[in-house]
Amino acid sequence: MMPHAAAWAELEAAARRDAGARIQDQFAADPDRLARLTLEAAGLHIDLSKQSWARAGLDAALALARACDVEGRRAALFNGEAVNLTEGRAVLHPALRAANGADFHALGEPVSAEVEAVRAEMKTYAEAVRSGNETGATGRAIRTVLHIGIGGSDLGPRLIWDALRPLDPAIDLRFVANIDPRDMAEALIGLEPETTLVVVVSKTFTTQETLTNAEAAKAWLAAALPAEGMARHFIGVTAAPDKATAFGCGRTFAFRDWVGGRYSLWSAVSLSCVIGLGWEAFLEFLDGAAALDRHFLEAPLERNGPVLMALADIYNVDGLNRPARSVAPYAHALRRLPAFLQQLEMESNGKRVRRDGSPVGRQTCPVVFGEPGSNGQHAFFQQLHQGPQVVPLDFVIVGRTCEDASSTPLWANALAQAQALMQGKTEGQARAELLASGASEAEADRLAPHKTFPGDRPSTTILMEALTPRSLGALIALYEHKTFVEGVLWDINSFDQWGVELGKALAKAVLKDVEAGAPSSDLDPSTADLLRRLTA
């Protein structure tokens, strides 16, 4: 029998009952709905009142959370227990943003002093680069940081920089992740080797894409700089400092194996952003996440932002068979948020077996996709409004996105989209509007079905007054803890990523075939034919 089968059965039964009750009608049926389903968390306002559950459905979801011991598993995470059980590791990204003087332990080993020491090194080095005291090989100040990484070593820092960068930064950041040489070529346009610092981020310092790009950057620098000064332009951020030094990095900043890649942006992985933004901005970013940690730890389940957002996802995916979710950040500066969440959620919870190795027996992580609003309204929102599949949305709204211009048209669009998705428009309403606009009876009959919107499409809205380092930190931590809670409910390990490994291993084998000039005998016919065509 599946773990907590009775609680899951009650959730699914409640979802079947709720399927016949429109979201909009629930506000009249339950006058306390808005108050119960809106909350404040570390400066974020979270509104889940437009989700599909009725009161009994929410109660069933909360009962599932209690049956699955979300509170106990949460304690295990913060206590540094081996919650990543397949690799025998603690998962302690909260330790990275805790204030100085914290006392976190990973598998019993104290780690907070080490975290503080690396922070101090980051601050000292970043301030030296920003002030011009730390220069390149020829004595010129650094003007650009080229950040090389992939996956969690790229998406997090890239999100931070896009969200918080000054319009005209004193030190600019450029990012390279793709192994396609075009990515590096574009990043290097207009840069001077003498004023460029390369930060190579790789947990193991063995990632093929990252090392290939790092070699390309090294060759670019070597063509213009004296050999004895090259190391000043190369910084390694890694859990394998010996390998970074051997590669040619003049300095390394460390993080430990209890920091998962997609949870590592709180560490030296974001050194580039610290250089570009300054230490105080990064410290505020950490403080925002720490405030959300406190909310997650202290708020009761029924008023807990990450828990309720996770339960809404579970309710849609498993209760109502809605295997996708869209994320629409209504702020241009958050344009990388959907991509970041794709990795955070789908790499964490895209699993087919439970913690004990047995099949999950139900759907797990939804497909996550999105674009910034209002761009998405002119692309895939047509499907969301009128397609036969119901796709829940997360609206992330920033009240003030730019100091010099009003953001009102932007957030007004967000509010209207969420309202339209919930309310819809009946065929009768569409027909009446057509007749009122002068259409004939026949034309109204013909067009009304095309102008009908089913409505009853759920969404969650996260609102922040402005996009600051603190609010960004809180937002990312909110989604991190939401992802963790979902893993608890599905009884899966959210902190390994074995699905990434097979393709990487096979890529090495294919490259050997390319070097040999012919496909090996164990390649399948399709792959062998494609290889021949590409190497002809």
N, C-alpha and C positions, 0 to 999 in steps of 0.2 A: 504494500500500500504506500502511496505517495506520502511524504511527511506532511503533517498538518492537513490531512485530507478533508476533515470535517470543516475546517475554516475556509479552505479553498472552495468546497462545495457550497457553502453559504454565500461566499462572494459571488460565485457564478450564478447562483439562484437569484441573488439580489440584482445582478446585472440584467438577467432576463426580465425581471419585473420592471426595472428602470427603462428598458428598451422601449416600452410603450408610453413613457411619460416624457413630454417635451421639457427641455431645460428651462425655457422661458416660463412655463407654467409653475415650475417649482418655487419661484419667488413668491407667488401668491399662496401656494400650498404650505410653504414653510417660511413665515415672516422673519425668522431669525437666520435665514440662509446666508445673507450677505455678511452679517456680523460673524457667523461661525466660520465662514470660508474666506475671509480676508484677514491678513495678519501682517505684522511688521517684523522684520528680521534683519538686524545689523544695517539699518538704513534703507532696506528694500521693502517696498509694499507689494505683497503677493496676493492676487485675487484668483481664487479657484472656484468662484461661485458659478462660472459658466461651464463647469465640467458636467458630465452626464449623470452623475450619481444623485439620487434622491437621498433623504436622510438615512433611510435604512441601508442603502448601499454604502454610504460613508461609514456607518457603524460597522458593517460587515468588513470593510477594508481595514478599519482600525483594529477589529478583532483579529484579523489575519496577521497584522503587524505584531500584535501581542503574542499570538500563538507561535510565531516564528522567532520570538525573542529578539526583536530589533534592539531593545535597550541593552540586553546582555551582549549582543554582538558589537554594538557601538562601544561598550565599555572595553571589550577585547581589543578593538582597533586602537583606542586611545591609550590602552595600557601596554601597547607594544607586543601583544601576543602574535603568534604565527598565523595571522589570518590569511596570508598567502600560503596555503597548506601544500600546494604542489611543489613549491620551491623552498618551503620551510623558512619563510621570511616574515618579519613584521612589516607593517605598512604604516609609515609614520610621517606622511606629509604634514599633518598638523604640527609636528615638532618644528618644522622649518619656519613656521610663521608665528610661533609662540613668542611672547615677550622674553627678554633676557631674565634669567633667574628661574625659568621653567625647569621641570624635572622629569623629562620623558625618558623612557627606557625601551630599547629594542631587544626583545628576548632576554630581558633582565640587565642588559648592558646600558649604562647611562650614556645618553647621546647629546643632551642639551648643551653641555659645555663645548663640545665639538662644533655644533651648529653655530654657536655664538662666535667661536674662533674664526670659522670660515666667513661669517658675515663681516667680521671686523676686517679680514683680509680684503674682501670684496669692496668694502667702503673705502679703505685706504688706497687701493689700486685705482678704483674708479675716479676718486677725487683727484688723484695725481694725474690721470689722463685728462680729465676735464680742465684742470688748471694749467696744463701744459708742462708740468714738472716731469711727467713721464712722456718721453718723446720716442720717435722712431729712430732708425739707424743713423740718419743724417742730422739729427737734432731738431727736425721740424715737428710741430705739434700734430697730434692725430686729429683728423677731420672726418673720417669715416670708419665705421666698424663693419666688417664683413662677417656675418654670422653664418657658420656652416653647420648644419645638422639635418635631421630628418625625423619625422614622427613627433614624439614628445619633445625632442630636442630642437624642434623648429616651430611647431604650431603654437605652443604656449608663449614663448618670447615674441613671436610674430604678432599674436593677438594683443599682447601688452603694448607693443610699440605702436601698432595701428590705432589702438584705443586712446593712447595717452600722449603720443608724440606732439611736440610743438609744431606749429605750422611752418616755422623756419628754424629748424634745430641747429644749434651750434656744432653738434656732432651728429651726423646722420647715421642711420643703420640700414644695411642692405642684407637680404637673406637669400641663401642658396640652399635648396633641399633636393631638387630633382637631379638625377644622374644624367639627364639630357644636357649635353654641353651648352645648349642654348641658354639654360638658366644661368650658368656662370658667366657666359658672354654678356648677357644683358646686365647682370649685377655689376660687372667691371666697367661698364661704359662711363667715361668721365672721371674715373678714379685715378689718383696718383699713388703709386706704390709707397712713396716716402711718407704719405700722410694716412695710410690705411693700416688698420689693425685687424688681423684675422683671428676670430674666436672659433675654435673647432670644438663642437659639443658632441660627445659620444660616450655613452655609459661604459662600454667595453673597449672603445677605441679599435674596434674591428669591423664596424658597419661599412659594408662595401660602398654604398652611395656616398657616405660622408667622407671616407678616406679618398675616394676617387676625386671628389671635389676639392678636398684639402690639398691633394697633390697638384691639381691644376692651379690653385691659388699660390702654392709654393713656387711653382715654375714661373708664374707671372711676377711674383716678388723678386725671385732670383735673377730675372732678366734685367732688373733695374737697381738692385740694392747690393751693397758690399756683403760678402758672405759672412763676415764676422758680426754683422748687425742684424742678420735675418731673424734670429731668435726673438728680438725685441718686438717683432711684428706678429708673432705666433703665440696664442694663448690656448691652452687645453683646458677643457672642463670635462671631467671624467671620473669614473670610479677606478680607473686603471692608470694612475699617474706615470708609472714607469714607461708604459707604451707611448704616452703623449710626449714624454721627454725624449724617448728614442726617435720619435717622428720629427722632432725639431722644435717643439714648443719651448720657449724660453721660460715660461711660467705656467703652473697648473693650479686649478682650483678643484677641490674634490667634493664628491658627494657619495653617499653610501648605497649599498644594494637594497636597503629598505626604502629607497625612494624609487618608485616606479616611474618610467619615462613620462607617461601622460600626466603624472602628478608632480613633476619635477620643476615646474616653473617657479616655485617658491625658493629654489636653491640657487647655487652658482650657475645653473643652466641659463638663468636670466642675467648673467653678468653684462651682456651687451646692452640690455635695457637699463641697467644701473648706470652704465657709462653714458648712455644717451639721455636719460631722464634725470639723473642725479639720485643720490642716496635717499634724500628725504621723501621723494616720490615713491621709491621702492618700499621704504619703511611704512608709509601710509597704506600701500598695497597689501603688505603683510598684515598690518593692523586690521584692515577690513575683513580679511579672511579669518583672522583670529576671533573677531567679533562674531562672525557667522559660526565658527566652531563652538563658541560659548552658547549661542542660541541652540545649535543642534544638540549639545550636551544637556542643556538645562530645560528647554521648553517641553511641556507634556506632548505626547504624540499627537493629540488632537489640535495642538496649536504650533506644531513644529513644521517649518517650511520645507526642509528636505524630505521629511516623512510624508507629508501630504502630497507633494509633487510626485514622489515615487508611487504612492498609492493611486494617484490619478492615472499614471502611466500603466500600472498593473491592471487597473480597472478597464482601461481602454483596450489594452493588448489581449489580456486573457479573459476578461469578462465579456467584452463586446467585439472581440475578433477584429481589432483595428491595428494591423501590424506595421504602421508607419506613423511618424510624427514630424511635423514641420516646425522649424524655429525661424521666427521673423523678427530680427532686431531692428527696431525703428531708430537707427543711428548709423550713419555711414562709418563712424569710427569703430563700430562693432561688426564690420562686414566679415571678419574672420571667425566670429563666434560659431556659426553653423559648422564650419570645418573642424574647429576645435572640439565641438561637442560630438561630432561624428566619431572622432578617435576616442574621446573620453568614454562615451557610452557604448559604442559598437565594439571597440577593442576590449573593453572591460566585460561586457555582458553578452557578447555574441558567442554564447557557449551552448554546447549540445549535451553536456553531461553535468550531473550534480557534483557536489563536493566529494561524494563517495564513489564517483566514477560511473554511476548508473545513468541511463538516459533521463533527460529532464521531464519528458512526458507532457510538456506544454510549451507554448511559445515563450521565448525570452525577449531579448532586446528588440525594440522596434527599429526599423530603418529610419535614420534621422537625416533630414535634408533641410535646406533653407537658403534664403537670400535676404539681404537687407530690404526692409520696406523703405520706400514704396516700390522699389524695383520688382519685387516678387509679385506685386499686384498685377503687373503687366506681363507676367509670365505664367507661373503655375497656379495662381489663385483661381483661375477659371476652373481648374480641376477641383480645387478645394470647395468651391461654392456649388458647383453643379454636377460634378462627377458622381458616379454611383458609389464609390468608396468613400467612407468617412475617414478623414485624416485630421486628428486633433492638432492644435497649434499651440506654441508658446509665443506670445507677444512680449518682446522686451522693449519697453518704452522709456526713452530718456526725455525728461521735460525740457531741458535746455541743452542743445547739442553744440551751439556755437555762440560765442560772446557777442558777435557783431550782427547777428541776424536772428529773426524769430523762428522758432521751431514749431510754432503752432500748426501750420499746415501739415507737417509731418505727423505729429502725434494725433491730430484730429483724424487723419486717415487711419491710423492704427485703431482708435476707438471705434470708428465707423465699420472697419472690417470685422472686428470681433463681434460687434452688434449684428451686422448683416449675417455673419455665419450662424449666429444663434437664432435670429428671428426668421430669416428667410422671407419668402414672398409666395403666397398661395396663387394658384392659377386664377382664382376669382379676383384677387387683388390685381394681378397683372392684366386681366381682361378689362377691369374697370379703369385702370390707368390708360390703357390704349384707347378705350372709348372716350375718355375725358380729353385725350389729346387730339381727337378728331378722326380716329380710325373707324372704318365701317364695321358692322357686326361680323361680316365674313373675315375681314382682316384681323379683327380682335381674336376671333376663334382660332385663326391660323397661327398667330404669333404668340398668344398667351402661353402655350406650353414651353416655348423657347425662353420666355422671360420669367419662368417660375423657378424659385429657389427653394429647395427642400428645407433649409435651415436646420436647426437642432444639431449644429456642428460645434463640438466642445472646444474650449480654449482656456488657457491659463495666461494671466497677464502679470508681468513683473515690471514694476514702475520704480524708477529712480529719478530724483530731482535733477541731477547732473551726472555726467560720466567723469568721476574722479578716481584717483588711485584707490581710495578706500572703497568706493562703491563697486569698482571692477573686481577688487579682491573678494568682496562679499559675494558677488554674482558667481564667480568661478567656484568658490568654495560651496555655494549652494548647490550647484550642479554636481560637484564631486560627491557630496554626501547623499544627494538624491540617487546617484548611480550606485553607491555603496548599499543603500537601503534596498534598492531593487535586487541587487545580488543576494542579499540576505533572504528576501522573500522567495526568490527563485531557487535558493539553496545552491548557488553556483559560486565559483571563485572569481571575483571581479578583478583579480590582480595578477593573473598570468596572461600570456598571449601566445600560446603555442601555435595558433593559426597563422601567425606571421612567419613562422620558421620554415615551413615546408617549401614555400615558393623561393625563399632565400637560398635554401640548400640546393634546389633544382637549378636555380639561376647559375650557381657556380659550376654545376655539371655541364650546362649548356655552353657556358663560356669556354670550358675545356674543349668542347666539340668545335667551337668556332676557331680556337687556336690550332686545333688539329686539322682544320680544313674540311671536315666531313662529319656528318652526324654519326654518333655511336649506335651500335646495334640495338641497344635497349631503349632508344627513343621510339615513341609511337609514330605511326606513319604521317599523321598530320604535322606534328612538331618537326619531324625530320624534313618534310617537304618545305615547310616555311623557312627552316634554317637554310636549306639549300638556296632558296630564292633570295634571301637576305645577304648571303655571302657570295652570290654569283658575280 
